[in-house]
Amino acid sequence: MNKVLKFEHKQSAHCENGVVSNLMRFYDIEISEPMVFGIGSGLFFSHMPFLKVNGIPVTSFRPLPGIIFKRTSKRLGLKFEKHKYSNPDKAMLALDKNLDAGIPTGMLVGVYHLTYFPDPYRFHFNAHNLVVFGKTDDTYHISDPIMEEPKTLTYNELKRVRFAKGTFAPKGHMYWAKDVPKSVDLKPAIIKGIKHTCKDMLTIPIPMFGVKGIRFLSKKLRNYPKKLGARKAASYTGQIVRAQEEIGTGGAGFRYMYGAFLQEAAEIMNNPKLKKLSYEISEVGDLWREFAIITGRIVKNRNKADESYDHAADLLLKIADKEEDFFKKLQKAIK
Amino acid sequence: MKSKDVPQDDANMMQGKFREPVYSLDKDGNYTTVKSVGWNPKNEVMQEAWDVANEKIEDVKQKVIAGKLSPIAYYLEKNLMDVSLLAKYMGLWRWTVKKHLKPKNFKKLSDEVLEKYAEVFDITKEVLIDKNWSNGVVE
């Protein structure tokens, strides 16, 4: 089978936003990456000391994989067909059928075996999203939102990443647009998205999430050297910085992206308050970058625990205050 | 962050395969993306994580050379896996894979099982059972 769809690929900072944005463009609905991120309430914070990966407590700057996608499609009234497969060859056959019918198809893959990824980025992370938009002989045409240009994978390469094993194993999961409305009403979706994010950041009654979660992490971080010793404290700290920076978006990057969303929303809603707030969140992003610089230094000098921990913990408190203030204002701005 | 301040610290982390779009404010106060080749604090943390991983790989390698662990232990580490993930790829129980990490059990493995391990590690069976381990020569 040879078929390549006319699919416009645009790079994004975060794969889930990018896939939604690129898929919708195919159906003549233009939604930018920040718009998907804002409507899908992609900004979040959690610190869960009891949930450990490789023995290190998890700090996360995003909701669970798939959530942005789910919320955005619900709030915009987009219908997707979804399927998982137990047989890899059947999963590939189903994809071929879709392509033959002219349907660009999104899917979940593991990044470890993605041949076009740079080596330092290849680890066993299974919730990466991409779109397949064509096939020439044995080669599939891939729109990977992280990449600047479309890529290709062979049949076996694609099959392998679709059936990566481990946490969030994709099991051949694929999805495609079923009912696409002629146009979408962004306004109510924007309001829902903003309200949800404010709620997540301000009012979850458990101290591990949102602004409270940032304060909680500050307290923990301050005690790391005393409680864990220099080496272990540094590796605990390393996880925070990596969650924030390695996946490219996390802490600061997500704040900037949220700013871009608010600026676009200000225009659509005709609400200048949102534009003003879009600048404020950029400043909060700058503070997160400062935090990454300090904690990065801690990780680098991993064998000695010094006053950097106090600096980092203080900075987190400052960030928490700023974000609390910001999200309260945001809540009011859309009332 | 201002667009002009988007860092361009190249530590070859992306190996020229892509640049990362960063949202930032241009001189007119409009959000835009600027493509970045990297940022030092991030590069350093990534490098740090890889240094730790490589240290572990080297450590296991020495144990394999010394005959304390089987080559599977080395390739497991090299592929950044743990026993549980490898067991899933192999379709085996965890304790079975653990058993195979011991040299005396490794020697008894069937060709079929060795082939499967080799496939998971993206190497040939011959490389997996390579006798040159004792000379310390590994690819």
Interface residues (C-beta under 8 A of the other chain):
Chain A: Q11 S12 A13 P34 Y112 Y116 F117 P118 D119 P120 Y121 F123 H124 I146 M147 E148 K165 G166 A169 S235 G238 V241 R242 E245 E246 G248 A252 G253 Y256 M257 G259 A260 Q263 E264 S278 Y279 S282 G285 D286 R289 A292 I293 G296 R297 V299 K300 R302
Chain B: M1 M13 M14 Q15 G16 K17 F18 R19 E20 P21 V22 Y23 S24 L25 G29 N30 Y31 T33 K35 W39 N40 P41 K42 E44 V45 M46 E48 A49 W50 V52 N79 L80 M81 L85 K88 Y89
